Amino acid sequence: MMDVALASSKACYSISYTFTPFSRSNSVLACSGSNPDQRRRTVIFGSSLALASSLLASNQQSFPVESAIALEQLKEEELEEEEERNVNLFQKTSPSVVYIEDIELPKTSSDESNVEDNAKIEGTGSGFVWDKLGHIVTNYHVIAKLATDQSGLQRCKVSLVDAMGTRFTKDGKIVGLDPDNDLAVLKIETEGRELKPVALGTSSDLRVGQSCFAIGNPYGYENTLTIGVVSGLGREIPSPNGKSIREAIQTDADINSGNSGGPLLDSYGHTIGVNTATFTRKGTGMSSGVNFAIPIDTVVRTVPYLIVYGTAYRDRF
């Protein structure tokens, strides 16, 4: 997503042929002489010139075909390189992305051991590993029911893989909330497992047109990758509590229900935003392709306060 030229560096060379134009006056002068050797040399010269012209015409006809084949091969190599970069980026960053399930326990159960088996999944979302201590960053609206629960029946399940690639699931406990910026921090017990935090980037130097990558769990399909560009910067979008989130990143990378809370990445795999919202076509629920992410600079300023104090800095006083 950053300005990096990753195209093939192979050069395409062309060959141009030059020759002295044939002059009619010179040939007449050569043929007008009475010397037989002179006439013989003239005939030989004329034949050689005709042969050279024929070869040149043949080369001129074949060169465009060869050039087109070389160009096609170059395009295929560049496409393969781009695909390989995308594959590597996904493999490197997806272990840092988590799957979040918002569940509600049954009000009554005769068998306490099966209480979670009878739980109702009310929604799913995404998040990412912030540090090796087990802090998970997501959107506030992903865990809003847990945050406002008065019954004690709401739970949050976080599924992820450790650094060894082993998948496990833990309860997520709320550590801090910032509804104004639609951010929340959960904490899971790592039990000695090593986690892989995201690599943090910056959103201050983004430019429209840069490539970006979204990883999340749209409609419950875990670890889904979508690709697009930064479509706009400095957007203002509503937060869950009706306030405004400023400096949001607009992208055409698909962000659908379940992507919320997942990372938006640049071409290096650095997190540049938190996927949070999309415009949908009225009455259809279908994405319009106008999607938004909270800039990572806002996240970096906010999350440490949420971990330490439970609220954003502005809410401490």
Secondary structure, DSSP 8 states (H G I E B T S, - for coil): --S---S----------------HHHHHHHHT-S-HHHHHHHHHHHHHHHHHHHHHHHHHHHHHHHHHHHHHHHHHHHHHHHHHHHHHHHHHHGGGEEEEEEEE--S--S-GGGTTTT-EEEEEEEEEE-STT-EEEE-GGGSHHHHT-SSS-EEEEEEEE-TTS-EEEEE-EEEEEEGGGTEEEEE---TT------EE--STT--TT-EEEEEE-GGG-SSEEEEEEEEEEEEEEE-TTS-EEEEEEEE-S---TT-TT-EEE-TTSEEEEEEEEEEE-TTT--EEEEEEEEEHHHHHHHHHHHHHHSS-GGG--
